[in-house]
Amino acid sequence: MVPRLTTALTGPLLELEKRMLERDTAIEHWLRAHWLEHSPPFYASVDLRNAGFKLAPVDTNLFPGGFNNLNPAFLPLCVQAAMAAIEKLCPEARNLLLIPENHTRNLYYLQSVARLSEILHHAGLNVRVGSLLPEVAAPTEIALPEGPPLTLYPLRRLGAEGRRLGAEDFDPCAVLLNNDLSGGVPDILRNLGEQWLIPPLHAGWATRRKSAHFAAYREVANAFADHIGIDPWLINPDFGVCGEINFQERTGEECLAYNVDLLLARIKRKYKEYGIDAKPFVIVKADAGTYGMGIMTVRDSSEVVGLNRRQRNKMAVVKEGLQVTEVMIQEGVPTVETLDDGTAEPVVYMIDRYVVGGFYRVNTARGADENLNAPGMHFKPLAFDTGCTLPDAAQSPDAPPNRFYAYGVIARLALAAAALELERSQPADA
């Protein structure tokens, strides 16, 4: 179930929330049946947008950072979920190797790695953090803003045939990636035939595409909406794809403009159907990659033709220097959430199939129709008022426990889509 949360936020009473409250038993049964057929990813975080008239995921991260932003009071919930995930994959596991991003200068990220290590330790695992950085040639301590230092260990191949990955005097049962492989798959991670690698390599941005995820999400949303009797558009961001583009050479602009026009026309029809008095917009984003890079808000197709040099440079390259050749055009979902005089959106965290917490991403420099994962953002942990509970039918549909129940439901639908996505993208020889 979803933890009950407290929040100072208020917003429009959603008919959608009311429907979820009325159908909560059917919702849990539907999700439980899905997990019988499809294994959830080990962990994930989902960025949500609440527009007042629509509640939808806009991004799903299969290598989540930010565990340090979760409420420490609910560490036991994280530990229980991690136990469940480990028991399914490798029930005899004692040792686990955690491989983070190469962000040795980002102490806030390393604080998240430390918190994740703590969760796994309490789940009954000996954890070492192994670094992909070639300069980490010996155990290296890094002081953190809070708590003890984090030690990074150099990686080495183990076993007679070198088909295991570990560190000096450390032979793990499983390897947990917290690195999204934007720069490609390092050779040292290939051909690990004797260990669980979690998530699998094809979950990384070297091969994963956001459009594939949202195609799977559309399928999940349609089935779920049919089950509880709602219009799937209320929970599903429409999208299109432009598969051949080069921003620096200005090729593919016609494809992009055409797809922007198509999507805007579809959104306008839905706005008219629901009497929404607002100008629709779309988000153009790199189809692979993360960290809020390669993203722009577009309200008219003319805005993507003849981009200036600064705009082209912004869109051409994402994390790890990955060149953008494919973009997804996603329906823009505005947010009605505000906090600390800034625009806000909830981010929900899951381990296995369990919601374990979340936080608000807040950005005082961005508007309700813009990407908030950008300079100026900060995080506010969502405060829990009790443990893991059912939604409260005695309260109004937009009361805090019910609103956050709805957030947890949509996040779990995105998790269900990720399960389908990973199944379908698995290489034939895996």
Buried (B, 14 or more C-beta within 10 A) or exposed (E): BBBBBEBEBEBEBBEBBBBBBBBBEBBBEBBEEBBEEBBBBBBBBBBBBBBBBBBBBBBBBBBBBBBBBBBEEBBEBBBBBBBBBBBEBBEEBEBBBBBBBBBBEBBBBBBBBBBBBBBBBBBBBBBBBBBBBEEBEEBBEBEBEEEEEBEBBBBBBBBEEEEBBBBEEBBBBBBBBBBBBBBEEEEBBEEBEEBBBBBBBBBBBBBBBBBBBBBBBBBBBEBBBEBBEBEBBBBBBBBBBBBEBBBEEEEBBEBBBBBBBBBBEBBEEBBEEEEBEEBBBBBBBBBBBBBBBBBBBBBBBEBBEEBEEEBBEBBBBBBBEBBBBBBBBBBBBBBBBBBEEBBBBBBBBBBBBBBBBBBBBBBBEBEBBBBBBBEEBBBBBBBBEEEBBEBBEEEEBBBBBBBBBBBBBBBBBBBBBBBBBBEEBEEEEE
